[in-house]
Amino acid sequence: MSAFLLSPCSARTTRKTNATIRPPQERQDEKKQQDDKRQQDDRKRQDDKKQQEEKAKDRDRSQERDRAQQQDRERQDRDRAQQPDRDRSSREDRDQRSGEPQRQDPNRVQDRDRQSARNSGGHGRGQRIAEDRFRSSFGREHTFHVQRQSGGRGEDGGQRFQYGGYHFEYVEAWPSDWSYGDDFYIESIGDDYYLYDLRHPEVRILVIVVE
């Protein structure tokens, strides 16, 4: 039986090699710890970045509020500085209006002119058309052409026309953009009758029933 002996140098090398070789589980645990630390560091950096962004937003909002408040104060200061001028201008306008003749409402003037036209025609409001007769022959759905007749007022006596068994007379000026060949209809508004042109429904003239 032979004996195998190791030299002192070989023994030290063997012990060192055995010391540097670690079990696989220990290496896995160390790697996992390193990965966890990297993830924690990444999350911390992200959280720090978010906090910085939120602080920047808060700072911007605060600056905007400060600017808005400053603008409001400046506007109020300008309004206070301009108030005496506005008051003086308002007083001058009021004094000027008090020295002018009072302006009349155009609608009232038009109504007054129509009333004057009725009275000057000698017919007042004219005759009335029975309701059932009006519904059956008048209104927007019943159109006709105006054919002037003699015997009316005006230079040519042509302000009368006949329709639906009645003789009408218009007591206001014939609109310049109306044509006697247009389609017309008569509407009842209140106690008055008005002639409308389908082509120009925004304009109307007062008519009365004369016979």
Secondary structure as UniProt FT lines:
FT   HELIX           8..20
FT   HELIX           24..99
FT   HELIX           106..120
FT   TURN            121..122
FT   TURN            124..125
FT   HELIX           131..137
FT   TURN            140..141
FT   STRAND          148..149
FT   TURN            150..151
FT   STRAND          160..163
FT   TURN            164..165
FT   STRAND          166..170
FT   TURN            176..177
FT   TURN            180..181
FT   STRAND          184..189
FT   TURN            190..191
FT   STRAND          192..197
FT   TURN            198..199
FT   STRAND          200..209
//
